[in-house]
Amino acid sequence: MKKHNIVIAGSGFAGVWAAAAAARAVALAGQEGRVCITVVSPAPRMVIRPRLYEAVIDNMEPDVLPLFNALGVRHMAGRVVEIRAEARQVVVEADGSRLTLDYDRFVLAAGSQLFTPPVPGLAEYALNVDQIEGARALAAHLQALASRPDSAARNTVVVAGGGLTGIETAAEMPDRLRGVLGAGAAVRVVVVERAGGIGPDLGAAPRPMIEAALAECGVEIVPNAAVSAVDEGGVTLSTGLRIDAATVVWTAGARAHPLGAQVPGRRDEVGRVFVDAFLQAEGAADILVTGDMAHALTDGLGNAALMSCQHALSLGRVAGYNAAAGLLGLPLHPYSQPKYVTCLDLGPWGALYTEGWDRQVCLTGEEGKALKREINTRWIYPPAPDREAVFAVANPDFVIVP
Ligand SMILES: Cc1cc2nc3c(=O)[nH]c(=O)nc-3n(C[C@H](O)[C@H](O)[C@H](O)COP(=O)(O)OP(=O)(O)OC[C@H]3O[C@@H](n4cnc5c(N)ncnc54)[C@H](O)[C@@H]3O)c2cc1C
């Protein structure tokens, strides 16, 4: 009997849960010997990207190999570099050599990357919290500030972009700086935002509270301004304002992984592949696109999933399940995630928890922070390598929300 191959690119939130959901579907169908599930990623680790703005970046890339072993999922270290949709093959690059994998279903879960426009000096001088390497580089840079002579520039951090990542990074920064430079240091943290107010994607409802929280943390906001140049000593804004700063953190926007461009069909303005209700690519039904790479509708009201962990965890389960179901003749499961919440870390002030697409404020301060801690240290981490316990929460209906 022919053996089927499911190949999954990525071991982030979407890729790991796609693998678990596929393994569960295969087991439910009693077809374990018939389907081989392979996850391709640079390392069998899940990077906990939502925590990369934190001061301590330990335990931010847990090992998922024991989990894959428990589920009977194979891991291949490497990167998918080419998708040959017509031939149903992907090309994997590993240790400088290339090999070709055949697939019956391909799940594309390679995530997103920080968007770095051609702003002069940005690539050379700006730091970021997008991937683990960036978070480590920022931590090392901040640590090294202590050995520089005291100056306003040394003590200043500019965060470019006032979206979710920019806000969380900035709120943490005064304490991070004081941790390096001493409790009495005259630290300055400035968020530069192109829009007229902080958190433009969050809408008007939570803005006054975010502004008050940032003010309490000691963070300044400069709205209606874009960073137009970065150099060793600071930034120049589109308004002409100069801010001397030894540290510039770029957080302004993400783009889907460029592999999405190789999938037949349409893509949105951030490079995500349009998918149908079953997360199949519009132009190739045997390619399922998930997590940050998918432009998927969450409900019947026209809301689309965001590049968020919250959506990736569910999108992954549905994509993995459907990859297996399609091969085994089971009915496909439509993706639906009508409940949307936001939990925004606001440093020492606490956290802001909202529900709904209109972001109604539900929890603030320490209450919000307790929930954020729960989410960030428990809910989003990969599960223990216990096959039955994982299968119990790997069904495509399972949604992690408060
Ligand atoms: C600082 C920060 C804070 C955030 N805060 C929040 C938050 O509070 N709440 C929230 O919901 N979301 C948050 N997010 C967003 C969240 O982290 C992403 O939406 C989530 O990581 C998407 O999951 P994913 O599995 O699609 O992609 P990723 O987590 O990016 O995983 C992609 C995987 O693909 C692998 N990969 C990459 N290229 C290849 C290739 N060519 N071949 C094979 N594998 C490849 C990677 O190594 C990785 O394993 C935050 C992100 C950042 C950076």
The ligand as a MOL file (V3000), in Angstrom:
LIG
                    3D

  0  0  0     0  0            999 V3000
M  V30 BEGIN CTAB
M  V30 COUNTS 53 58 0 0 0
M  V30 BEGIN ATOM
M  V30 1 C 8.3480 40.5970 20.0270 0
M  V30 2 C 7.0970 39.8850 19.5840 0
M  V30 3 C 5.9920 39.9220 20.4260 0
M  V30 4 C 4.8250 39.2630 20.0330 0
M  V30 5 N 3.7640 39.2890 20.8980 0
M  V30 6 C 2.6650 38.5800 20.6050 0
M  V30 7 C 1.5720 38.5380 21.5200 0
M  V30 8 O 1.6030 39.1630 22.5760 0
M  V30 9 N 0.5010 37.7960 21.1830 0
M  V30 10 C 0.4400 37.1020 20.0230 0
M  V30 11 O -0.5800 36.4220 19.7780 0
M  V30 12 N 1.4450 37.1290 19.1270 0
M  V30 13 C 2.5530 37.8570 19.3830 0
M  V30 14 N 3.5960 37.8820 18.4900 0
M  V30 15 C 3.4320 37.2300 17.1740 0
M  V30 16 C 3.7310 35.7370 17.2160 0
M  V30 17 O 4.9960 35.5000 17.7580 0
M  V30 18 C 3.6460 35.1880 15.7940 0
M  V30 19 O 2.3850 35.4910 15.2540 0
M  V30 20 C 3.8610 33.6730 15.8250 0
M  V30 21 O 5.1910 33.4010 16.1730 0
M  V30 22 C 3.5080 33.0450 14.4890 0
M  V30 23 O 3.6880 31.6740 14.5550 0
M  V30 24 P 4.1420 30.8430 13.2700 0
M  V30 25 O 4.2430 29.4280 13.7070 0
M  V30 26 O 3.2660 31.1880 12.1320 0
M  V30 27 O 5.5770 31.4140 12.8980 0
M  V30 28 P 6.9340 31.4260 13.7270 0
M  V30 29 O 6.6880 31.3880 15.1840 0
M  V30 30 O 7.7140 32.5750 13.1660 0
M  V30 31 O 7.6300 30.0610 13.3280 0
M  V30 32 C 8.1590 29.8770 12.0310 0
M  V30 33 C 8.9590 28.6140 11.9890 0
M  V30 34 O 9.4070 28.3860 10.6570 0
M  V30 35 C 10.7960 28.1040 10.6600 0
M  V30 36 N 11.3050 28.4820 9.3410 0
M  V30 37 C 11.6170 29.6980 8.8800 0
M  V30 38 N 12.0340 29.6160 7.6050 0
M  V30 39 C 11.9510 28.3160 7.2560 0
M  V30 40 C 12.2190 27.5960 6.0480 0
M  V30 41 N 12.6680 28.2130 4.9520 0
M  V30 42 N 12.0380 26.2590 6.0510 0
M  V30 43 C 11.5690 25.6150 7.1590 0
M  V30 44 N 11.3030 26.2470 8.3130 0
M  V30 45 C 11.4830 27.5830 8.3510 0
M  V30 46 C 11.3140 28.9050 11.8260 0
M  V30 47 O 12.5800 28.4450 12.2440 0
M  V30 48 C 10.2160 28.6190 12.8440 0
M  V30 49 O 10.4020 27.3480 13.3910 0
M  V30 50 C 4.7770 38.5490 18.8210 0
M  V30 51 C 5.8970 38.5140 17.9810 0
M  V30 52 C 7.0550 39.1680 18.3600 0
M  V30 53 C 8.2610 39.1070 17.4500 0
M  V30 END ATOM
M  V30 BEGIN BOND
M  V30 1 1 1 2
M  V30 2 1 2 3
M  V30 3 2 2 52
M  V30 4 2 3 4
M  V30 5 1 4 5
M  V30 6 1 4 50
M  V30 7 2 5 6
M  V30 8 1 6 7
M  V30 9 1 6 13
M  V30 10 2 7 8
M  V30 11 1 7 9
M  V30 12 1 9 10
M  V30 13 2 10 11
M  V30 14 1 10 12
M  V30 15 2 12 13
M  V30 16 1 13 14
M  V30 17 1 14 15
M  V30 18 1 14 50
M  V30 19 1 15 16
M  V30 20 1 16 17
M  V30 21 1 16 18
M  V30 22 1 18 19
M  V30 23 1 18 20
M  V30 24 1 20 21
M  V30 25 1 20 22
M  V30 26 1 22 23
M  V30 27 1 23 24
M  V30 28 2 24 25
M  V30 29 1 24 26
M  V30 30 1 24 27
M  V30 31 1 27 28
M  V30 32 2 28 29
M  V30 33 1 28 30
M  V30 34 1 28 31
M  V30 35 1 31 32
M  V30 36 1 32 33
M  V30 37 1 33 34
M  V30 38 1 33 48
M  V30 39 1 34 35
M  V30 40 1 35 36
M  V30 41 1 35 46
M  V30 42 1 36 37
M  V30 43 1 36 45
M  V30 44 2 37 38
M  V30 45 1 38 39
M  V30 46 1 39 40
M  V30 47 2 39 45
M  V30 48 1 40 41
M  V30 49 2 40 42
M  V30 50 1 42 43
M  V30 51 2 43 44
M  V30 52 1 44 45
M  V30 53 1 46 47
M  V30 54 1 46 48
M  V30 55 1 48 49
M  V30 56 2 50 51
M  V30 57 1 51 52
M  V30 58 1 52 53
M  V30 END BOND
M  V30 END CTAB
M  END
